[in-house]
Amino acid sequence: MRPRMVVGLALLLLAGCDGSKTPVSNPEDAKPDARLAGVWRFRGEDGQVSYHHIGQASEKLPAATLRVVSITHKEGRVEPPSEALMFPTSLGGNTYLNVIRGKEEQAKALEEKGWKAVDSYFICKYQVDGDKLLIWFMDRDAKKRAIETGRIKGVIEKRKFATTVKFTDTTENLARFVAQESDSLFSKEPIRLERVK
C-alpha cells in the first residue's frame, strides 16, 4: 500500500471483507495501550495531511477498545471524517491492532450483541517510539500465499473489479500464525505518524 493512498488509520475499515473473520486476540482479554491515545498526524508525499484522534471508545466496551476519528486535509479541502474502532494485541514482543468499522451503528451493535456482531477485522502491526507511531499493513501477497499453501484457513474470491483475501481461521490459530510469521507477513516500510498532542 503506497503512503499516498493512506488517508489514516480509519482507511483500514475500508478493507471490508479483505481482512480476517476473527481478531488476533479476544477483545475482552486485550490490555489497554495508553501510548496510543492522543492526536497523531500523517503527512503524505502529495501534500495530504491527516489527523487521527484516538481515545477510549465507550464505557460499555472493554477498556482497551479505542475509537479513531480521522480528518484529512488535501488541496484546500477537508474530507468528511472517518471512524474506526480498534484494540491492541501483544504477541511475542510485537504489538498488533485489530481494527473494525467504527461508525456509530457498529459501536451500538457491539454494545448490544457483543463482538460476534463484527464480521471483519483488519490486522496491522504497530510500534510506538516516543512521539512516533509506526504502522505496518499486512502484505496482501504474503497473506494470499499463506492461504493458498494451507498454512492458515482463508478465502480468496475473485470479483469483477478486485480479489478479496480474507482469513477465516480461529483466533487461536490466527494468533499462532501471526506470531510465527511475524515480519514476513507485513509490509517492509511502515506508515509514519507523529504525535501532535
N, C-alpha and C positions, 0 to 999 in steps of 0.2 A: 504494500500500500504506500503510495507516494505521499510525502508530507504535504504537498499542495492540496491533496484531496481531504486532508484532515480538517474537519470543522469542529473538532472537540471530542471529548470523551463520549458525549451523547451520540456521536455518529455510530457507536457500537450497536446501539439499539436498531439501527437501520439494517443490520445484518440479517434480521428476520430469522428465516429458517436456517441460515448459514452459520450456525453456531453449535450448540450442544443441547440435547434434551435435558441433561442433568448438569448441576454445578460440580465444581471440583471438591466441594465440601458441603456439609449440611449447614444451611444458613443459621439454624438455631445454635450451632456449636461455634460459629465464627466469633473471633475475638476482634473488638474494635481496633482500628489503627488510627489514632488521633493525629498522626502526621499528615493524613490525607485532608483533614478539614482545613478550609480556608478558600482563598481565591487564587486561581492559577491562570497564567497567561501563556497562550501559544502564538508564536509568530511564524507565519508561513512565508515561503520564498516569494510568493506572488503578492505580498503586501497584506495578505489576510491576517487579521488579529482576532483571536477568540479568547473569551474569559470564561472560566469554569468555576462556578460557586459550588463548593462541596461541604455538606454538613449532614447531621443526623436526619434521617428521613421522617420518622414518626415515632411517637411514644408507644404506638400499638405494634410496631415491628421490632425485631431484635435490635439491640443497641449497636451492633456492627453494621446495620443497614444504612447506607448513605444515599442521599439524593444529590444528583449533579444537575445543575441548571447551566446550560451553555449559551452564550451570546456571541455571535460572530459579527465583526465589522469588516466590510470589504468594499473598496472603491466608493467610499462615502455613504454606503448603505449599512443599515443594521438589519440582519436577518432575524426572522422570528426565533424566539428562544426554543431550545430543545431540551428534553429532560431524559435522565436515565436513573435507575436505582442500581446499587451495587453493594457487594460485601466482599471483604478480603479473605484470602485463604493462605496459610503458610504451609509449604511442603519442602522438606529437605533443604532448608536455608533460603529458599526463594519465596517471593510473595506474588500472589495472583489476584486478579479481580474477576468476580462473577457478575457480569453486567446484564441487566434486563431492561425492557421498555419501561420508561418512567412516567408515562402520562398518568394523570390523576386517576383514571379508570383502573390502571394496573395496581396502583397503591391501594385503592379501595378493594379490589379483588383479593390482594394479598391479605389485607386486614380481615376480610370476611371468610375467605376459603383457605387461607394459608398458602404455602409455597407450591402446592400442587396446581395452583392457578397459572403458574408460569410454564410456558411451552417451549421457551428457548432462552439459553444463556449464551453470552458471548464471553469467551475466556481470553484474558490477556495477562501478561506478566508485567509487574511494576517494581520500581525501586525508588525510594525517597532518599535523596542525598542532599541534606541541608535544605536549601531553598530551591532545589531542582527535583522535578518529578519525571522519571523516565518510564515510558510505556512501550512495551514490545507487543505488537499484534501477532496473532497466530499466523504462521505461514500456511497459506491455503494449499500449496502443492504438497508440503510435508503432511498436512492433515489428510489430504486425498490419498497419498501413498500409504499412510498408516491404515486407512480403511480398506484400500484395495488389497493390501497384503495380509489383512486379517489380524493385525496387531491390536485393533480395537474395533468394536462394533460401530457402524455408522451407515449412512445412506448417501449416495451420490446420484443426484437426479438432474438429468439434462432437461432444461426448459427451453422455451422459444428464444429468449434473449440472454439466458445465463444458465450456469450449472450451480446447483445447490449442493453444498457439502456439509453434512451435519452428523455429529457424534450422537449415538443412541445408547451407549453403554451405561452401566450403573455408575453412581457417584464413586463407589469404592474402586471400580476398575479404571475409571477416568483419572482419579487421583493417583493411582499406582502408575498409570501410563504417562501422565504429565510429569511426575517425579522422575521416572526413568529416562524419558526423552529429553527433559529439561530444555536446554538452549536450542537444540536442533529442531524443536517444534515451533519456534518463534522467529520473527524477523531478526535479521542481523543488526539493523540500525533501529534504535528506539526513537519514538516521538519525544521531544523535549519540551517540558513546560517549566515555567519559573513562577515561584510564589510571589504574589502581589501583596497579599495580606494573610 
